[in-house]
Amino acid sequence: MTMKTETLGVGGKTIEQALDELSDMTSGVPPIATEEFEQRLENLQALMQEKNVGAVYLHAGTNLYYFTGLKWNPSERMVAAIVPAEGEICYIAPKFELDTLRDYWKLPAEILAWEEHESPYALLGRALNSMNVADKELLLDEATPYFIVDGIQSANPDLKIGHAQPLTEALRSRKSEAEINLIRRAHEMTLTVHAAAASILRPGITTPEVVDFIDKAHRKVGAAAGSYFCIVLFDVGTSFPHGVKDAQTLRENDWVLIDTGCLLDGYNSDITRSFCFGEPTEAHRAAWEVEKAAQIAAFDAAKVGEPCEVCDNAARASLESSGYGPDYKLPGLPHRTGHGCGLGIHEGPYLVRGEKTPLDVGMVFSSEPMLVIPDQFGIRLEDHFYMTESGPEWFTEPSHSIDDPFGINA
């Protein structure tokens, strides 16, 4: 049995109906081309030369993929790329993985292989010597596990080691046109899934049932791995920013918060919607308008050249003008206003007080200054924007109104 509620687009469909209405949305958006990976390496090497860095170690994971196109999950075995400031890169990998690595790579290069009883850390040192950079600083990928760092340092005690994040973040934070297109389409897919999820709500449905539907819906619109993550909360549970441990069951007039996303060619989407299953109370209505104003205040504050923190400051000022906060005090906003997003669902720089990184063209951020009213409900409206020369642009349309969250009658 389905039930139509007062909020437009919420309830009224069965799970089967909603899934049948979805179709693949991925056509027309190409993956990152090999030429772009090559350009990324050139950009990294130019920055390394500017900073007088000898080499950068890219550990298996996000940075390795970003700069070389090689997708490899990190494990206890070293798989990495060594990028010298000048010249060709090389890979380090277990010998038994060579054929697999060659099958996955986008940028072929020399592979330095180690047998299981051998030290990859000593092999790295020999590679730096052959590149004539052993006397210069080696910057380590910020995601490198401590045991790898310790192994490198122990095997090469004279090696100068530094932190690669200032370089990797500076390059990754400024998205290319191809990246912007992938992120936009991923968000369009997730917003479509959000609307579908709202339509299948009914009294008695549980949060795990909604999570399962959202995963299936993401697959229907073309996200091969389904939902990258999914948070579904009802009633008081919505006041917990990242959820509660127990399943919940939906009741008439419950407040609902759904936060979910997917991956498209490795790039993330991340959208949150908050609405009522039924008739919102006056408290819901007032708080929703306050939250929407804070989200827009953060967006409007985003100007090229301004420090990232201005967005957080603007959102908090908006909330405080309505009597919430101040700072992180509740009722109010308990966390930062937003985060960067790309290959990492949360990546720097962040929209938070003290973040002095200037906003620049190509940067991507969430705007989600959540309003938490403890023991009652929470409202998070989360959408992402990207920076252009003329200011911020939304990837998808923000929530329209409390009575028509998906803009059905807009």
ZIFENPE-V6637 format. One record per backbone hydrogen bond with DSSP energy under -0.5 kcal/mol. CO is the residue of the C=O (numbers start at 0). NH is the residue of the N-H. E is the energy in kcal/mol with one decimal. If there is no record, write none. Layout:
BEGIN
co/nh/e
CO/NH/E
CO/NH/E
END
This chain:
BEGIN
co/nh/e
2/11/-0.5
6/9/-1.9
8/10/-0.6
9/4/-1.3
13/17/-2.4
14/18/-2.3
15/19/-2.3
16/20/-1.3
18/21/-1.5
25/28/-1.2
27/29/-0.6
32/35/-0.8
32/36/-1.4
33/37/-2.1
34/38/-2.0
35/39/-2.2
36/40/-1.9
37/41/-2.0
38/42/-2.6
39/43/-2.3
40/44/-2.7
41/45/-2.2
42/46/-2.0
43/47/-2.5
44/48/-2.3
45/49/-1.9
46/50/-1.8
47/51/-0.5
47/52/-2.7
48/51/-0.8
53/84/-2.1
54/138/-2.7
55/57/-0.6
55/82/-2.8
56/58/-0.7
56/140/-2.1
57/80/-2.0
58/63/-0.9
60/64/-2.0
61/65/-2.9
62/66/-2.3
63/67/-1.8
63/69/-0.8
64/68/-2.3
67/105/-0.6
67/106/-0.5
68/70/-0.7
69/71/-0.7
76/74/-0.6
78/59/-1.5
79/91/-2.5
80/57/-2.8
80/82/-0.6
81/83/-0.6
81/89/-1.6
82/55/-2.3
88/109/-0.6
89/81/-3.1
90/111/-3.6
91/79/-2.1
92/113/-1.5
93/96/-1.7
94/97/-1.5
96/100/-2.8
97/101/-2.5
98/102/-1.5
99/103/-1.4
100/104/-2.1
105/107/-0.6
109/90/-2.8
109/111/-0.5
110/112/-0.7
111/92/-1.9
113/94/-2.4
114/117/-2.0
117/119/-0.7
118/122/-1.6
119/123/-2.0
120/124/-1.6
121/125/-2.1
122/126/-2.1
123/127/-2.3
124/128/-1.9
125/129/-2.3
126/130/-1.5
127/132/-2.4
127/133/-0.7
128/131/-1.3
132/135/-1.9
136/53/-1.7
136/54/-1.5
136/138/-0.6
137/161/-2.6
138/56/-3.1
139/163/-2.4
140/143/-2.0
144/147/-0.7
144/148/-2.0
145/149/-3.3
146/150/-1.8
147/151/-2.6
148/152/-2.5
149/153/-2.8
150/154/-2.0
151/155/-1.2
155/158/-2.1
158/160/-0.6
159/137/-3.2
161/139/-2.6
163/166/-1.3
163/167/-2.5
164/168/-3.0
165/169/-0.9
166/170/-1.7
167/171/-3.0
168/172/-2.3
170/173/-0.7
172/174/-0.9
175/179/-2.6
176/180/-2.3
177/181/-1.8
178/182/-2.8
179/183/-2.7
180/184/-2.3
181/185/-2.4
182/186/-2.1
183/187/-2.4
184/188/-2.4
185/189/-2.1
186/190/-2.6
187/191/-1.9
188/192/-1.9
189/193/-2.6
190/194/-2.1
191/195/-1.9
192/196/-2.8
193/197/-2.4
194/198/-1.5
195/199/-0.7
196/199/-0.9
197/10/-2.5
197/200/-1.1
198/12/-2.3
201/204/-1.9
204/249/-2.9
205/209/-1.8
206/210/-2.6
207/211/-2.4
208/212/-2.1
209/213/-2.6
210/214/-2.0
211/215/-2.2
212/216/-3.0
213/217/-2.5
214/218/-1.8
215/219/-2.0
216/220/-1.9
217/222/-2.7
218/221/-1.0
220/24/-2.9
221/223/-1.0
222/225/-2.1
225/262/-0.5
228/260/-1.4
230/258/-2.6
232/256/-2.4
233/236/-1.7
234/237/-1.9
235/238/-2.2
236/239/-1.7
238/240/-0.7
239/242/-2.0
247/206/-2.2
249/203/-2.8
250/253/-1.9
253/276/-3.0
254/234/-2.5
255/274/-1.9
256/232/-2.7
257/272/-2.4
258/230/-2.9
259/270/-2.5
260/227/-2.5
260/228/-1.0
261/268/-1.7
263/266/-2.0
266/263/-2.3
270/259/-2.2
271/381/-1.7
272/257/-2.5
274/255/-3.0
275/277/-1.4
276/252/-3.2
276/253/-0.6
277/279/-0.6
280/284/-2.4
281/285/-2.6
282/286/-2.3
283/287/-2.7
284/288/-1.9
285/289/-1.7
286/290/-2.7
287/291/-2.7
288/292/-2.2
289/293/-2.0
290/294/-2.4
291/295/-2.3
292/296/-2.2
293/297/-2.0
294/298/-1.7
295/299/-3.1
296/300/-1.5
297/301/-0.5
298/301/-1.3
300/302/-0.8
301/391/-0.6
302/305/-2.2
305/358/-3.4
306/309/-2.0
307/310/-1.5
307/311/-0.6
308/312/-2.6
309/313/-2.3
310/314/-2.1
311/315/-2.3
312/316/-2.3
313/317/-2.1
314/318/-2.2
315/319/-2.9
316/320/-1.8
317/321/-0.6
318/321/-1.2
318/323/-2.1
319/322/-1.7
325/328/-2.4
326/332/-0.5
330/324/-2.9
331/333/-0.6
331/371/-2.8
336/367/-2.9
337/350/-2.0
338/365/-2.0
339/346/-1.7
341/267/-2.5
343/341/-2.3
346/339/-1.5
349/351/-1.3
350/336/-1.4
350/337/-1.3
351/354/-2.1
353/355/-1.0
354/308/-2.0
356/307/-2.1
358/304/-2.9
359/362/-1.9
361/174/-2.1
362/386/-2.4
363/340/-0.8
364/384/-2.7
366/382/-1.2
367/369/-2.3
369/371/-0.7
370/372/-0.5
370/378/-2.6
371/330/-0.7
371/331/-1.7
371/373/-0.6
372/375/-1.9
372/376/-1.4
376/372/-2.4
378/370/-2.7
379/381/-0.6
380/382/-0.5
381/271/-1.4
382/366/-2.6
383/394/-2.5
383/395/-0.6
384/364/-2.7
385/392/-2.1
386/361/-2.7
387/390/-1.4
390/387/-2.1
392/385/-2.4
402/7/-2.6
403/400/-0.5
403/406/-1.9
404/399/-1.4
406/409/-1.0
END
